[in-house]
Amino acid sequence: MKTYTSLVIATLAAISASHAEDSDLAMKLSNPVADLISVPLQGNFESGIGPSDGNRFTLNFQPVIPISLNNDWNVISRTILPFIDQSGILSSGAADATGLGDTVQSFFFSPKSSDPIWGIGPVFLLPTATDNLLGADQFGVGPTAVVLKQDKAWTYGILANHIWGVAGDDDGPEVNATFLQPFVSYALTPTTILTFNSESTYDWDNEQWTIPLYLGISQIIKLGDQPVSIFGGFRYFVEKPTGAPDWGIRLGMTFLFPNS
């Protein structure tokens, strides 16, 4: 009887520890500067682009790597490398293109313990596009920052950057853009997160906002021993320049490496 009771207690303790670990992963996923290696693969399908209402599919490879500087500080490397396929934007097919887009590379210097949580550092635009239709053909640089608060099941905050083009193609439009991403998320369960944000960009040269609103949900699962977050959601553009998408769908998965 004692052996059976001990087994039950051990099993319940293991389940409780597993739930606590998953809950901790979920909260770290909601924090852009968490001490967690993650590799998101984010697919975005957008429709209603250009005069011919074309389509665009973008697969963003977005590794996040925290690096410990000392007992008090981390630097968080966040990379966004897009693979883009667009078609039907012009009836002539002149805007059809497939390949890599420009890379956005951010570094956040963030204290290991702070309330609210924050990070600040530089952001770089790297001209990695394989086609002129898929990138600005400019090198850009600027500041980036994030501040957020986590309170029980809630996470809310804002991430922002500004990029100036400083070298590259002088004949194309200058890069001079501000990115603002206010966000709020709520843990429906220890492993299920509901997220709402706006990934807004202001083009200072053209004095034009692009404002998509995003509502999505994510769920942490395990593929064998590998924790993975699967996610999906809908984007609707409430403000946009002529020819920008009307709406979009986002689906993807994030590989998590909590013990790395």
PLY file of the C-alpha trace (Angstrom):
ply
format ascii 1.0
element vertex 260
property float x
property float y
property float z
element edge 259
property int vertex1
property int vertex2
end_header
0.00 0.00 0.00
2.84 2.38 0.86
4.52 1.60 -2.45
1.29 2.38 -4.39
0.74 5.60 -2.43
4.32 6.68 -3.04
3.92 5.99 -6.75
0.74 8.09 -6.93
2.39 10.95 -5.05
5.45 10.81 -7.30
3.26 10.78 -10.43
1.20 13.76 -9.25
4.38 15.64 -8.36
5.81 14.96 -11.84
2.61 16.18 -13.50
2.61 19.32 -11.35
6.25 20.01 -12.18
5.56 19.51 -15.89
2.62 21.95 -15.79
4.74 24.49 -13.92
7.51 24.16 -16.53
5.04 24.59 -19.40
3.48 27.62 -17.71
6.93 29.18 -17.29
7.64 28.55 -20.99
4.36 30.18 -21.99
5.11 33.32 -19.99
8.65 33.49 -21.39
7.23 33.22 -24.92
5.18 36.36 -24.22
8.37 38.21 -23.21
10.54 39.39 -26.17
13.66 39.58 -23.97
13.21 36.38 -21.94
16.16 34.14 -21.13
14.96 31.48 -23.57
16.33 30.26 -26.89
13.46 30.03 -29.37
13.26 29.49 -33.12
9.95 30.66 -34.59
8.92 29.80 -38.15
6.18 32.32 -38.89
4.11 32.00 -42.07
2.04 34.98 -43.25
-0.41 34.90 -46.16
-1.70 38.31 -47.33
-4.26 39.12 -49.99
-5.57 42.18 -51.80
-2.15 43.60 -52.77
-1.73 46.09 -55.60
-4.15 47.09 -58.36
-4.69 43.44 -59.34
-5.38 42.25 -55.76
-2.42 39.91 -55.71
-1.14 37.62 -52.97
2.02 37.38 -50.90
3.35 34.57 -48.72
6.15 35.37 -46.26
7.92 32.79 -44.13
9.89 34.53 -41.37
12.81 32.71 -39.76
13.11 34.44 -36.36
15.69 32.94 -33.98
15.92 34.54 -30.53
19.18 33.89 -28.64
19.91 35.27 -25.15
23.57 35.76 -24.24
24.62 36.21 -20.62
27.04 39.12 -20.21
27.46 38.87 -16.43
25.39 38.24 -13.30
23.16 41.24 -14.00
22.78 41.63 -17.77
21.77 39.69 -20.86
21.96 40.70 -24.50
19.12 39.27 -26.56
19.72 38.69 -30.27
16.50 38.77 -32.33
16.70 38.10 -36.08
13.99 38.30 -38.74
14.95 36.78 -42.10
11.99 36.56 -44.53
11.47 34.25 -47.49
8.87 35.86 -49.79
6.74 34.65 -52.66
4.46 37.25 -54.28
2.31 37.01 -57.39
-0.63 38.65 -59.15
0.15 42.10 -57.79
0.27 43.49 -61.34
-1.71 41.94 -64.19
1.46 41.99 -66.30
3.31 39.80 -63.80
6.10 42.39 -63.54
5.92 42.36 -59.73
6.03 38.57 -59.33
9.08 37.50 -57.32
10.34 34.74 -55.04
13.35 34.82 -52.73
14.85 36.25 -49.57
13.88 39.66 -48.24
15.93 42.08 -46.13
17.02 40.96 -42.65
16.20 42.92 -39.50
18.71 42.23 -36.71
18.09 43.58 -33.20
20.15 43.42 -30.01
18.51 44.20 -26.66
20.62 44.83 -23.56
18.32 43.77 -20.74
18.76 43.39 -16.96
18.24 39.84 -15.72
15.93 41.09 -12.99
13.73 44.17 -13.34
10.13 45.24 -12.89
8.94 46.31 -15.38
11.00 44.19 -17.79
12.88 46.24 -20.38
15.60 46.14 -22.99
17.32 48.64 -25.27
19.89 48.48 -28.04
20.58 48.84 -31.77
18.66 47.52 -34.75
20.13 46.93 -38.22
18.57 46.52 -41.65
20.72 44.19 -43.75
20.22 44.18 -47.57
19.90 40.40 -47.98
17.06 40.52 -50.54
17.72 38.35 -53.59
15.46 40.51 -55.80
15.02 44.29 -55.90
11.26 43.76 -55.63
11.70 42.08 -52.23
13.91 44.60 -50.41
15.10 48.19 -50.12
18.72 47.49 -51.22
19.93 49.66 -48.34
21.84 49.19 -45.12
19.96 50.73 -42.20
20.57 51.35 -38.52
18.72 52.81 -35.56
17.61 52.31 -31.95
15.21 49.71 -30.59
13.58 49.25 -27.17
11.00 47.13 -25.40
9.21 47.50 -22.07
6.63 45.12 -20.62
4.88 44.03 -17.47
3.89 40.49 -16.51
1.16 40.18 -13.88
-0.12 36.65 -13.23
-1.75 35.56 -16.52
-1.31 38.95 -18.24
1.58 40.31 -20.29
1.40 43.80 -21.79
3.92 46.20 -23.23
5.36 47.76 -26.37
8.31 47.07 -28.67
9.57 49.86 -30.94
12.38 50.70 -33.32
13.36 53.31 -35.88
15.56 52.57 -38.91
17.34 55.09 -41.11
18.89 54.00 -44.40
22.56 55.01 -44.31
24.09 53.26 -47.34
23.04 51.46 -50.49
20.87 52.26 -53.50
20.60 56.05 -53.83
18.02 55.81 -56.63
15.37 53.99 -54.59
13.17 55.36 -51.81
15.00 56.21 -48.59
14.43 54.00 -45.55
13.12 56.18 -42.72
10.57 54.19 -40.77
9.28 53.79 -37.22
7.93 50.42 -36.06
5.57 50.23 -33.08
4.23 46.97 -31.64
1.99 47.40 -28.61
0.94 43.97 -27.36
-1.17 42.27 -24.74
-1.50 38.55 -24.05
-3.50 36.46 -21.62
-2.83 32.88 -20.50
-6.14 31.06 -20.94
-4.45 27.95 -19.48
-0.82 27.33 -18.41
-0.04 26.36 -22.03
-2.56 28.36 -24.08
-1.95 32.06 -24.80
-4.32 34.55 -26.45
-2.48 37.48 -28.07
-3.55 40.84 -29.49
-1.12 43.32 -31.01
-0.57 45.93 -33.67
2.55 45.74 -35.85
2.43 49.33 -37.08
4.93 51.12 -39.32
5.14 54.84 -40.06
6.97 55.86 -43.26
8.27 59.36 -42.53
9.20 60.17 -46.13
5.70 59.39 -47.43
3.93 60.36 -44.18
2.00 57.09 -44.27
0.91 54.61 -41.59
0.53 50.88 -42.14
-1.48 49.44 -39.22
-2.41 45.75 -39.14
-4.24 44.44 -36.07
-3.48 40.85 -35.10
-5.49 38.45 -32.95
-4.00 35.00 -32.41
-3.72 32.02 -30.12
-0.81 29.70 -29.31
-0.55 26.29 -27.67
2.54 24.59 -26.23
2.84 20.90 -27.10
5.67 18.37 -27.06
7.04 16.49 -30.04
8.76 13.72 -28.13
10.89 15.63 -25.63
10.96 18.81 -27.75
8.63 21.60 -26.54
6.98 23.45 -29.43
4.49 26.28 -29.54
2.03 26.18 -32.45
0.18 29.37 -33.25
-2.27 30.95 -35.64
-4.26 34.11 -36.07
-5.82 36.75 -38.31
-4.53 40.17 -39.39
-6.70 43.06 -40.58
-5.27 46.32 -41.95
-7.12 49.32 -40.50
-4.73 51.84 -42.10
-2.50 51.28 -45.12
-1.01 52.91 -48.22
-2.51 52.29 -51.63
-1.71 48.78 -52.79
-1.05 47.30 -49.32
-2.86 44.09 -48.24
-6.44 44.13 -46.97
-6.08 41.16 -44.62
-3.78 38.29 -43.73
-3.55 34.92 -41.99
-0.65 33.85 -39.76
0.30 30.26 -38.94
3.49 28.86 -37.54
5.44 27.05 -34.88
8.19 27.95 -32.41
10.84 25.46 -31.25
11.77 26.07 -27.62
15.11 25.27 -25.94
14.65 26.07 -22.23
17.75 24.19 -21.02
20.21 25.44 -23.62
0 1
1 2
2 3
3 4
4 5
5 6
6 7
7 8
8 9
9 10
10 11
11 12
12 13
13 14
14 15
15 16
16 17
17 18
18 19
19 20
20 21
21 22
22 23
23 24
24 25
25 26
26 27
27 28
28 29
29 30
30 31
31 32
32 33
33 34
34 35
35 36
36 37
37 38
38 39
39 40
40 41
41 42
42 43
43 44
44 45
45 46
46 47
47 48
48 49
49 50
50 51
51 52
52 53
53 54
54 55
55 56
56 57
57 58
58 59
59 60
60 61
61 62
62 63
63 64
64 65
65 66
66 67
67 68
68 69
69 70
70 71
71 72
72 73
73 74
74 75
75 76
76 77
77 78
78 79
79 80
80 81
81 82
82 83
83 84
84 85
85 86
86 87
87 88
88 89
89 90
90 91
91 92
92 93
93 94
94 95
95 96
96 97
97 98
98 99
99 100
100 101
101 102
102 103
103 104
104 105
105 106
106 107
107 108
108 109
109 110
110 111
111 112
112 113
113 114
114 115
115 116
116 117
117 118
118 119
119 120
120 121
121 122
122 123
123 124
124 125
125 126
126 127
127 128
128 129
129 130
130 131
131 132
132 133
133 134
134 135
135 136
136 137
137 138
138 139
139 140
140 141
141 142
142 143
143 144
144 145
145 146
146 147
147 148
148 149
149 150
150 151
151 152
152 153
153 154
154 155
155 156
156 157
157 158
158 159
159 160
160 161
161 162
162 163
163 164
164 165
165 166
166 167
167 168
168 169
169 170
170 171
171 172
172 173
173 174
174 175
175 176
176 177
177 178
178 179
179 180
180 181
181 182
182 183
183 184
184 185
185 186
186 187
187 188
188 189
189 190
190 191
191 192
192 193
193 194
194 195
195 196
196 197
197 198
198 199
199 200
200 201
201 202
202 203
203 204
204 205
205 206
206 207
207 208
208 209
209 210
210 211
211 212
212 213
213 214
214 215
215 216
216 217
217 218
218 219
219 220
220 221
221 222
222 223
223 224
224 225
225 226
226 227
227 228
228 229
229 230
230 231
231 232
232 233
233 234
234 235
235 236
236 237
237 238
238 239
239 240
240 241
241 242
242 243
243 244
244 245
245 246
246 247
247 248
248 249
249 250
250 251
251 252
252 253
253 254
254 255
255 256
256 257
257 258
258 259
